[in-house]
Amino acid sequence: MLPSKHSRILTNLPWLGLLLLIILSISFLLPVLPNDFWWYLRLGQDIVTTTNIPLVDTYSSTVFGQPVSYPMWLSAVILFVLHQLGDLTAVVFARGLFISAFYTFLWIICIKKGAPGWLATLLTLVCALAGANNWAVRPQMFVYPLFGFALYLFSTTFGNKEKSDNEFDDEYLKENNQTNEFSNKYYWLIPIALLWANLHGSVIILFFLAGPFFLFFQRNKKFFFVMALAFLATFINPRGPMLWLETGQFIQASGIQFSQEWKPPVNAGWQMNLFFMWLLAFIPMVAYSTKKLRPYEWIWLLGFGWMALSGVRYVIWFLALLLIFSCWLMQGILKKNTNAFKFQLIPFNITILVILTLLPLSLLPGIRENWWKQSPDVILKDTPVDAVKWLKAHPDLPEPIFNDYIYGSFLIYALPERPVWIDTRFHIYSFQHWENYLSITNAEAGWFEKLKEEDVGTIMLDKTSQKKLIDEIKGTSNFCDFYEDDQSIIFSKCE
């Protein structure tokens, strides 16, 4: 007979298959947003071709030569290699793989904490839907599974001694599915920290988990030793211990306040509606559940909750904790149904899981076009592909170029010979630079003088977000429109 901790997962595999069917389908159908992906692709290309990580900016005409740091260098390389191997099909497939791995870890945690399959699947699906705004193709997607794996280690580790089925069941009922015995599994935190430090600059989040776990639960020398080794492992990166200093500088950069993802979330849109409803529903869960959270779990909840309510980019991390804690608390509210149907045929369960997981592959870009005539575009229509092609064919237009900031990302990738005026790397541009950009974009008083001071020769604008500026430019005799399509317009100095 299989140990209880394994049979719980195996008998619920069809539920996992249903969850992955939905998550993979959504992740394969979501378009590649133009905001960040393209400049990461260019960065990866530069690193691979030069075998060096850039230390100064070469993508912008306005901060050209200034020091920059790219802690996400490995993610950029991976994105470039994926794009080289399989174009956007491989990139989108990788997104689906990493996103689904993240939610699979969370689902397993819920199952191993005793949640019935239907409840774990339902709440994990709500968690995924509420956090789908954070599924953009960018370095964060590579560290989501690392966060999930770390939560798995902290939430489901039982020490090194194998327990019998009865002991395992008793532990669910009495000890919140954990012991404070040290487990060798915690050594996994070291490679997690090493990878995280080279994939994305948010490795401090790992220690936001490990710190309270050590102080309020796993207080022994071995775990502290593992934490110390994990911290030292973060020094194994191209910038060494400077990574931590640069992380602090990044958070304090004045330019990031102009980014929407650094602003507090608002209850607008169905995904944020789900998030805030869940947050409110969590209060009666805590009040009426017979299950209780441990002190370190409360610290996680309050700490990550404060982060999520301070910036949209942190919502997905907090949702993961809401999911795990909700699955646990709901077991103290719902009546346990001992007669509930169970999928006892393990080979059948595995077959169902494989089939449901493979079905979404037909939705991948490059495949879906073969059977779906009106399939969604893999690149968002806001991406100025045609406009940049035209601009590339007209190198005679004067520099520098003033551009929509989102267009800057694609320009960096597709037209590297024309440094951009601004792009989505918010932290490298000063507060004043962003103020000037918004003043020009909104055609405020003095907009033309600002362009004249920069000696701008070509202007590339978004017809939706910069309509007022376009109307103002058309009313002058200094710039003439040379190109226009449904989304973009290009002006240059009149001859």
Secondary structure as UniProt FT lines:
FT   HELIX           4..10
FT   TURN            11..12
FT   HELIX           13..29
FT   TURN            34..36
FT   HELIX           37..50
FT   TURN            64..65
FT   TURN            71..72
FT   HELIX           73..112
FT   TURN            113..114
FT   HELIX           117..130
FT   HELIX           132..134
FT   HELIX           140..156
FT   HELIX           165..174
FT   TURN            176..177
FT   HELIX           184..188
FT   HELIX           189..199
FT   TURN            201..203
FT   HELIX           204..216
FT   HELIX           221..233
FT   TURN            234..235
FT   TURN            238..241
FT   HELIX           242..252
FT   HELIX           254..258
FT   HELIX           260..262
FT   HELIX           270..288
FT   HELIX           295..310
FT   HELIX           312..314
FT   HELIX           315..330
FT   TURN            331..333
FT   TURN            338..339
FT   HELIX           346..358
FT   HELIX           359..363
FT   TURN            365..367
FT   HELIX           368..370
FT   TURN            373..374
FT   TURN            381..382
FT   HELIX           385..392
FT   TURN            395..396
FT   STRAND          401..403
FT   HELIX           405..414
FT   TURN            416..417
FT   HELIX           426..428
FT   HELIX           431..441
FT   TURN            442..443
FT   TURN            445..446
FT   HELIX           447..453
FT   TURN            454..455
FT   STRAND          458..462
FT   TURN            463..466
FT   HELIX           467..474
FT   STRAND          479..484
FT   STRAND          488..493
//
